[in-house]
Amino acid sequence: MAYAIEAEPIEAIPETSAAERAVADLHAIGASTVNAERVRDSVPLWFHTFSLAPGVYTPGVARDHGYRVPALDAERFAGRSVLDVGAFDGFYSFLAAARGASRVVAVDNEQYVEWVQARFGVTLAGGAGFRAIAELMQSSVDYRLMDALDVRELGERFDVVLCFGILHRVTDPIALLRALADVLEPGGEVVLETYGSRLAANAPAIEVHEPGDVYSRDDFVYWGFSPGGLRRLGLIVGLDELEVVEELDVDGHPRILAVLRAAG
């Protein structure tokens, strides 16, 4: 996963939004206020918003992930093994564990460290937020410093793979989907959220974006996917079924939430 690192004026870290707090409350950690404030203040920049204690949240910079909630029900995770690629601070990894997953592996190549430095002028150690939450919760979630394209090296298979906000940022989306398909159990599923498209839903096509024309100061949003395009990509890598959970606009940008399933 890549992030723009252009030398432009840094941004102020935004205030935590009510929408992100609502998502964070799906997994209220329930720490003491003292421990919650210590953990919150130990990380110089949070991507995800966590509900650490009543009224104590990490100030996550990610915005409006509420549209992912319909794909995060306990039935999806209970008793199943889960791989979360591009985990960053690991909110979805920890949520899967809290909702009954038998095993959770979180993977990130930590390239976001450069993005955080360039955009916010903050020096952030890779995996800092994840480690802070894991220690607070004494979590058994397994964290690996690894590129999503290399997940075969884990040497195991998973019932569910979470792939949020990554597919549109890789130069070879077929290679990424094939890597994820290769680590699925028979009948397993990839829960996918990515940049959408204004194309007709049944168009077997992908939009190609120029650097910076989607988000300012971000040269690494390459693609926009229609349901038809995702369906065709899935078939190429052996994910034979596509369920579109939702298509919507977020701050004027199309997003798509879908589930790609392998044959049983």
C-alpha positions as CSV (number, residue, x, y, z in Angstrom):
1,M,0.0,0.0,0.0
2,A,1.5,3.4,-1.0
3,Y,0.8,6.9,0.2
4,A,1.8,10.3,-1.3
5,I,4.8,11.9,0.3
6,E,5.0,15.2,-1.6
7,A,6.7,18.0,0.3
8,E,3.7,20.3,0.8
9,P,2.5,22.2,3.9
10,I,1.5,19.9,6.7
11,E,-2.1,19.6,7.9
12,A,-3.4,20.0,11.4
13,I,-4.5,16.7,13.1
14,P,-8.3,16.9,12.9
15,E,-10.7,16.5,15.9
16,T,-12.2,13.1,16.5
17,S,-15.6,13.0,14.7
18,A,-18.9,11.8,16.2
19,A,-19.2,9.3,13.3
20,E,-15.9,7.7,14.2
21,R,-16.8,7.6,17.9
22,A,-20.0,5.7,17.0
23,V,-17.9,3.1,15.0
24,A,-15.4,2.9,17.9
25,D,-18.2,2.1,20.3
26,L,-18.8,-1.1,18.5
27,H,-15.8,-2.3,20.5
28,A,-15.7,-0.4,23.8
29,I,-12.5,-1.5,25.5
30,G,-13.5,-0.5,29.0
31,A,-10.1,0.4,30.4
32,S,-9.7,2.5,33.4
33,T,-9.6,6.2,32.7
34,V,-5.9,6.4,33.8
35,N,-4.8,3.6,31.5
36,A,-7.0,4.9,28.7
37,E,-5.5,8.4,28.8
38,R,-2.0,6.9,29.1
39,V,-2.4,4.8,26.0
40,R,-4.1,7.6,24.1
41,D,-1.3,10.0,24.8
42,S,1.5,7.4,24.1
43,V,1.0,7.5,20.3
44,P,1.6,10.8,18.4
45,L,-0.9,10.1,15.7
46,W,-3.8,7.6,15.6
47,F,-5.4,6.5,12.3
48,H,-8.3,4.6,13.9
49,T,-10.6,5.9,16.7
50,F,-10.8,3.5,19.6
51,S,-13.2,3.7,22.6
52,L,-10.7,3.2,25.3
53,A,-12.9,4.1,28.4
54,P,-16.1,6.0,28.9
55,G,-15.5,9.4,27.3
56,V,-11.9,8.6,26.3
57,Y,-11.2,8.0,22.6
58,T,-8.1,8.0,20.5
59,P,-8.2,11.0,18.1
60,G,-8.3,9.0,14.9
61,V,-7.7,10.9,11.6
62,A,-9.7,8.3,9.5
63,R,-13.1,9.5,8.6
64,D,-16.6,8.0,8.4
65,H,-16.0,4.3,8.4
66,G,-19.6,3.7,9.4
67,Y,-20.4,2.4,6.0
68,R,-18.3,-0.7,6.7
69,V,-20.4,-1.7,9.7
70,P,-22.9,-3.9,7.7
71,A,-20.1,-6.3,6.8
72,L,-18.8,-6.6,10.4
73,D,-21.5,-8.6,12.2
74,A,-20.6,-11.2,14.8
75,E,-21.9,-14.0,12.6
76,R,-19.2,-13.2,10.0
77,F,-16.4,-13.7,12.6
78,A,-17.6,-16.2,15.3
79,G,-15.4,-19.3,15.3
80,R,-13.6,-18.3,12.1
81,S,-10.0,-17.4,11.3
82,V,-9.5,-13.8,10.0
83,L,-6.7,-12.1,8.1
84,D,-6.8,-8.2,8.1
85,V,-4.5,-6.8,5.5
86,G,-3.4,-3.1,5.7
87,A,-4.4,-3.2,9.4
88,F,-2.7,0.1,10.5
89,D,-3.8,0.6,14.1
90,G,-5.8,-2.6,13.9
91,F,-9.4,-1.6,14.8
92,Y,-10.9,-4.2,12.5
93,S,-8.5,-6.9,13.7
94,F,-9.4,-6.3,17.4
95,L,-13.1,-6.0,16.5
96,A,-13.0,-9.4,14.7
97,A,-11.4,-10.9,17.8
98,A,-14.0,-9.4,20.1
99,R,-16.7,-10.8,17.9
100,G,-15.5,-14.4,18.3
101,A,-12.9,-15.0,15.7
102,S,-10.9,-18.1,16.5
103,R,-7.6,-16.6,15.2
104,V,-6.8,-13.1,13.8
105,V,-3.7,-12.1,11.9
106,A,-3.1,-8.4,11.2
107,V,-0.7,-7.5,8.3
108,D,0.7,-4.1,7.4
109,N,3.9,-3.0,5.5
110,E,3.9,0.2,7.6
111,Q,4.4,2.5,4.6
112,Y,1.9,4.8,6.3
113,V,4.8,6.1,8.4
114,E,6.0,8.2,5.4
115,W,2.5,9.4,4.7
116,V,2.0,10.5,8.3
117,Q,5.3,12.4,8.3
118,A,4.6,14.1,5.0
119,R,0.9,15.0,5.6
120,F,1.0,15.8,9.4
121,G,4.7,16.4,10.1
122,V,4.5,13.6,12.8
123,T,7.2,11.0,13.3
124,L,5.4,7.8,14.0
125,A,6.9,4.4,14.7
126,G,5.4,1.6,12.6
127,G,2.8,-0.4,14.5
128,A,2.8,2.0,17.5
129,G,-1.0,2.2,17.7
130,F,-1.5,-1.5,17.2
131,R,1.0,-2.4,19.9
132,A,-0.5,0.1,22.4
133,I,-4.0,-1.3,22.0
134,A,-2.8,-4.9,22.0
135,E,-0.9,-4.3,25.3
136,L,-3.9,-2.5,26.8
137,M,-6.2,-5.4,26.0
138,Q,-3.7,-8.2,26.4
139,S,-4.9,-9.2,22.9
140,S,-3.9,-12.4,21.2
141,V,-4.2,-10.8,17.7
142,D,-1.0,-11.7,15.8
143,Y,0.7,-8.7,14.1
144,R,3.0,-9.2,11.1
145,L,5.1,-6.6,9.4
146,M,4.4,-7.8,5.8
147,D,3.2,-6.6,2.5
148,A,-0.3,-7.8,1.5
149,L,1.1,-9.3,-1.6
150,D,3.3,-11.6,0.5
151,V,0.6,-13.2,2.7
152,R,1.2,-16.7,1.2
153,E,4.4,-16.6,3.3
154,L,2.2,-16.9,6.4
155,G,1.8,-20.5,5.5
156,E,-1.9,-20.7,6.7
157,R,-5.4,-20.3,5.3
158,F,-8.2,-18.1,6.6
159,D,-12.0,-18.2,6.5
160,V,-12.3,-14.4,6.2
161,V,-9.9,-11.8,4.7
162,L,-10.6,-8.1,5.4
163,C,-9.2,-5.8,2.7
164,F,-10.2,-2.2,3.4
165,G,-9.0,0.8,1.5
166,I,-6.1,-1.0,-0.3
167,L,-7.2,-2.4,-3.7
168,H,-7.4,1.0,-5.3
169,R,-3.8,1.8,-4.1
170,V,-1.9,-1.1,-5.5
171,T,-0.5,-1.0,-9.0
172,D,-1.6,-4.6,-9.7
173,P,-5.1,-5.3,-8.2
174,I,-5.2,-8.8,-9.8
175,A,-2.0,-9.7,-8.0
176,L,-3.4,-8.6,-4.7
177,L,-6.7,-10.4,-5.1
178,R,-4.9,-13.5,-6.3
179,A,-2.6,-13.4,-3.2
180,L,-5.7,-13.1,-0.9
181,A,-7.6,-15.8,-2.8
182,D,-4.6,-18.2,-2.4
183,V,-4.9,-18.0,1.4
184,L,-8.6,-18.5,1.7
185,E,-10.1,-21.7,2.9
186,P,-12.7,-23.4,0.5
187,G,-15.8,-21.3,0.8
188,G,-13.9,-18.4,2.4
189,E,-14.6,-14.8,1.7
190,V,-12.8,-11.5,1.1
191,V,-14.6,-8.6,2.6
192,L,-13.5,-5.7,0.4
193,E,-14.0,-2.0,0.6
194,T,-12.4,0.2,-2.0
195,Y,-12.8,3.3,-4.2
196,G,-15.9,3.0,-6.4
197,S,-16.9,4.1,-9.8
198,R,-19.4,6.3,-11.7
199,L,-19.6,3.6,-14.4
200,A,-22.7,1.5,-14.9
201,A,-22.9,-1.2,-12.2
202,N,-22.8,-4.0,-14.8
203,A,-19.9,-2.5,-16.7
204,P,-16.9,-4.9,-16.7
205,A,-14.5,-2.0,-16.6
206,I,-12.2,-0.1,-14.2
207,E,-11.6,3.6,-14.1
208,V,-8.0,4.8,-14.2
209,H,-7.1,7.9,-12.3
210,E,-4.3,10.4,-12.8
211,P,-2.1,11.2,-9.8
212,G,-3.8,13.6,-7.4
213,D,-7.1,13.8,-9.2
214,V,-9.0,12.0,-6.5
215,Y,-7.5,13.3,-3.3
216,S,-5.2,16.3,-3.1
217,R,-1.7,15.4,-2.1
218,D,-2.3,11.7,-2.7
219,D,-0.9,10.3,-5.9
220,F,-1.7,6.7,-5.2
221,V,-5.3,6.2,-5.9
222,Y,-5.0,4.4,-9.2
223,W,-8.4,2.8,-9.8
224,G,-12.1,3.1,-9.4
225,F,-14.1,-0.2,-9.4
226,S,-17.6,-0.9,-10.5
227,P,-19.4,-4.0,-9.3
228,G,-19.0,-5.4,-12.8
229,G,-15.3,-4.7,-12.8
230,L,-14.9,-6.4,-9.3
231,R,-16.9,-9.4,-10.5
232,R,-14.7,-9.9,-13.5
233,L,-11.5,-9.5,-11.4
234,G,-12.8,-12.0,-8.9
235,L,-13.5,-14.6,-11.6
236,I,-9.9,-14.2,-12.8
237,V,-8.5,-15.2,-9.4
238,G,-11.1,-17.9,-8.6
239,L,-13.4,-15.8,-6.4
240,D,-16.6,-16.9,-8.1
241,E,-19.3,-15.0,-6.2
242,L,-19.7,-11.2,-5.7
243,E,-22.1,-9.8,-3.2
244,V,-22.4,-6.0,-3.2
245,V,-23.2,-4.9,0.3
246,E,-23.4,-1.2,-0.4
247,E,-22.4,1.5,-2.9
248,L,-22.4,5.0,-1.6
249,D,-20.7,8.4,-1.8
250,V,-18.5,9.6,1.1
251,D,-17.6,13.3,0.9
252,G,-18.3,13.2,-2.8
253,H,-16.3,10.1,-3.5
254,P,-17.8,6.8,-4.6
255,R,-17.0,3.8,-2.4
256,I,-18.0,0.2,-2.7
257,L,-18.3,-2.5,0.0
258,A,-18.5,-6.0,-1.3
259,V,-17.8,-9.6,-0.4
260,L,-16.0,-11.9,-2.9
261,R,-16.3,-15.7,-2.1
262,A,-14.3,-18.7,-3.1
263,A,-16.0,-21.9,-4.2
264,G,-16.8,-24.3,-1.3
